[in-house]
Amino acid sequence: MAVPFVKLSPLVRVIQTVNDNLQQQAFSVFDNLIANAENNDYTVSDYAFLNPKRTLAKNQVARSIDMSQLSTSGAFPSGWEMKPFNGGMRFTNGDTLLARITPCLENGKTAFIDFLDDGEVAFGSTEYIVLAPKNDTPPEMLYCLARYPAFVDYAVKNMNGSSGRQRVSAETVGQYRLPLFDKHSLVLFKEVVSPMFLKMRYNSLENMRLAELRDALLPKLMSGEIDVSAVQL
């Protein structure tokens, strides 16, 4: 049996590069949104619910996303597990997860949730701050904000607690000052960036599938069960 196994890892890297480029484009659109606004009369809490109530019954089996599965640079987690719910932050599609504890906050542990089933509620670490869009706020804007350097710097500088266990509170995050964006600007922002995030989601799911295939084939390759001698590079 000959398979193009050796091509899987390069393909995963190519897809990740495409996602990185799409994300940078979205960040540029967000930068322009900030730059073209004329005041700082609003705060994050005017645009987002901080740690909104989501319902999961105790011991209900649900999708769990651990801190270790959050990316330090991208929007999509590396994976998830189905577990009984025993506590933790709950979230659904359209939410942004922001790590609130050192060193995860400084390292950029963040995620945009857009891959759950309709109406599904997932859960994860108690060390997440969940940002959910209010009113006309595009959900993608909150993810771009969570990776905006000035916002991250503000969050890091406003952490409290003992050395090594410092945290920023949701209340403090909600006080970060933002311009008053007019509705037209938010509509244009969403029209531009939403297709980028949809493409990133599709690419990320494809990369997960390819990585799972690669990991399943590797033991068979190493044992000689799979013959790649006929593969032309």
C-alpha positions in Angstrom: 0.0 0.0 0.0 1.5 3.3 -1.1 0.2 6.6 0.2 1.4 10.2 -0.1 2.1 10.3 3.6 5.1 12.6 3.2 2.9 15.3 1.7 0.6 15.6 4.7 2.8 17.7 7.0 3.8 20.2 4.3 0.1 20.5 3.4 -0.8 21.2 7.0 1.9 23.9 7.1 0.6 25.5 3.9 -2.9 25.7 5.2 -1.7 27.2 8.5 0.2 29.8 6.5 -3.0 30.7 4.7 -4.8 31.1 8.0 -2.0 33.3 9.4 -2.3 35.6 6.4 -6.1 35.7 6.7 -5.8 36.6 10.3 -3.4 39.4 9.6 -5.8 40.8 7.1 -8.5 40.8 9.7 -6.2 42.5 12.2 -5.5 45.2 9.6 -9.2 45.8 9.1 -9.6 46.1 12.9 -6.6 48.5 13.1 -8.4 50.7 10.5 -11.6 50.6 12.5 -9.8 51.9 15.5 -7.8 54.5 13.6 -10.8 56.0 11.8 -12.8 56.5 15.0 -12.6 59.9 16.7 -13.0 59.3 20.4 -12.5 56.9 23.3 -15.9 57.4 25.0 -16.8 53.7 25.2 -15.4 50.7 26.9 -15.3 46.9 26.2 -18.3 46.4 28.4 -20.3 48.6 26.0 -19.6 46.1 23.2 -19.4 42.8 25.1 -20.9 40.7 27.8 -18.2 39.6 30.2 -18.6 36.0 31.4 -22.2 35.7 30.3 -24.4 33.0 31.8 -24.4 29.8 29.8 -26.3 26.7 31.0 -24.8 23.2 31.4 -26.1 20.7 33.9 -23.7 19.1 36.4 -22.2 15.9 34.9 -23.7 16.7 31.5 -21.3 15.5 28.8 -20.2 18.4 26.7 -17.3 19.6 24.6 -14.3 20.7 26.8 -11.5 22.9 25.6 -8.5 23.0 28.0 -6.1 25.9 28.3 -3.4 23.7 26.7 -5.5 23.4 23.6 -5.7 27.2 23.1 -3.4 28.7 20.5 -0.9 31.4 21.3 -1.3 32.9 17.8 -4.4 31.7 16.1 -8.2 31.6 16.6 -8.7 27.9 16.5 -7.9 25.5 19.3 -5.8 22.4 18.7 -8.6 20.1 19.8 -11.2 19.2 22.4 -12.7 16.3 24.4 -16.1 15.2 25.5 -16.3 15.3 29.3 -18.9 15.5 32.1 -19.3 19.1 33.2 -18.0 19.6 36.7 -17.4 23.4 36.5 -15.5 25.9 34.5 -16.3 28.7 32.1 -19.1 28.0 29.6 -19.2 29.4 26.1 -21.0 29.1 22.7 -20.5 30.1 19.1 -19.6 33.8 18.7 -17.7 34.0 22.0 -14.0 34.8 22.4 -11.9 33.1 25.1 -9.1 35.1 26.7 -6.7 33.6 29.2 -6.7 35.7 32.4 -3.8 34.2 34.3 0.0 34.5 34.0 1.8 33.3 31.9 -1.1 32.3 29.6 -2.3 35.8 29.1 1.2 37.1 28.2 1.7 34.1 25.9 -1.5 34.9 23.9 -3.8 32.0 24.8 -6.9 33.1 23.0 -9.7 31.5 20.9 -12.7 32.4 18.7 -15.5 29.9 19.1 -17.3 29.3 15.8 -17.2 25.5 15.4 -19.8 24.3 17.8 -23.2 22.9 16.8 -26.2 25.2 16.8 -27.2 25.8 20.4 -24.3 23.9 21.8 -22.6 25.0 25.0 -19.0 24.0 25.7 -16.8 24.6 28.7 -13.2 25.0 29.7 -10.8 26.4 32.3 -12.0 28.7 35.1 -9.0 30.9 34.0 -10.8 32.1 30.9 -12.6 35.4 30.4 -15.5 34.9 28.0 -16.4 37.9 25.8 -19.8 37.7 24.0 -21.0 40.3 21.6 -23.6 42.8 22.6 -26.2 44.2 20.2 -24.6 45.0 16.8 -21.1 44.1 17.8 -19.5 41.7 15.2 -18.3 38.6 17.2 -15.0 38.7 15.2 -14.3 42.2 16.5 -13.9 40.9 20.0 -11.4 38.3 18.9 -9.4 40.9 17.1 -9.6 43.1 20.2 -8.3 40.2 22.3 -5.2 40.1 20.2 -4.8 43.8 19.8 -1.4 44.7 21.3 -2.5 47.8 23.2 -5.4 45.8 24.8 -3.1 42.8 25.7 -0.6 45.3 27.2 -3.4 46.9 29.3 -4.6 43.5 30.6 -1.1 42.4 31.5 -0.3 45.6 33.4 -3.6 45.4 35.3 -3.1 41.8 36.7 -3.2 41.3 40.4 -2.2 38.6 42.8 0.9 36.8 44.1 3.9 36.4 41.9 3.3 33.5 39.5 -0.4 33.4 40.0 -1.4 36.9 38.8 -4.8 37.4 37.1 -6.7 40.1 35.3 -10.4 40.4 36.2 -13.3 40.5 33.8 -14.3 43.8 35.4 -10.9 45.3 34.6 -11.0 44.0 31.0 -14.5 45.5 30.6 -13.1 49.0 31.5 -10.6 49.1 28.6 -11.5 52.2 26.6 -12.6 52.0 23.0 -14.0 54.4 20.5 -17.7 54.8 19.8 -18.0 52.9 16.5 -21.0 53.9 14.3 -23.3 51.2 13.1 -22.2 51.6 9.5 -18.6 51.0 10.3 -19.4 47.8 12.3 -21.5 46.5 9.4 -18.7 47.1 6.9 -16.2 45.5 9.3 -18.3 42.4 9.6 -18.9 42.2 5.8 -15.1 42.2 5.3 -13.9 39.9 8.1 -16.6 37.3 8.4 -15.6 35.5 5.2 -12.0 35.5 6.4 -13.1 33.8 9.7 -15.3 31.3 7.8 -12.3 30.3 5.7 -10.1 30.1 8.7 -12.6 27.7 10.4 -12.8 25.5 7.3 -9.0 25.4 7.0 -8.6 24.6 10.7 -11.0 21.8 10.6 -9.3 20.4 7.5 -5.9 20.7 9.2 -7.2 18.8 12.2 -8.4 16.0 9.9 -5.1 15.9 8.1 -3.2 15.8 11.4 -5.3 13.0 12.7 -4.7 11.0 9.4 -1.0 11.7 9.6 -0.9 10.5 13.3 -2.9 7.4 12.4 -0.6 6.5 9.5 2.7 7.1 11.2 2.8 4.0 13.4 1.9 1.9 10.3 4.7 3.6 8.3 7.3 3.0 11.1 6.3 -0.7 11.3 6.5 -1.2 7.6 2.8 -2.0 7.3 2.6 0.9 4.8 5.0 0.8 1.8 6.0 4.3 0.6 8.8 3.1 -1.7 6.7 3.7 -4.7 5.8 7.3 -3.8 7.4 9.9 -6.1 8.4 13.1 -4.4 
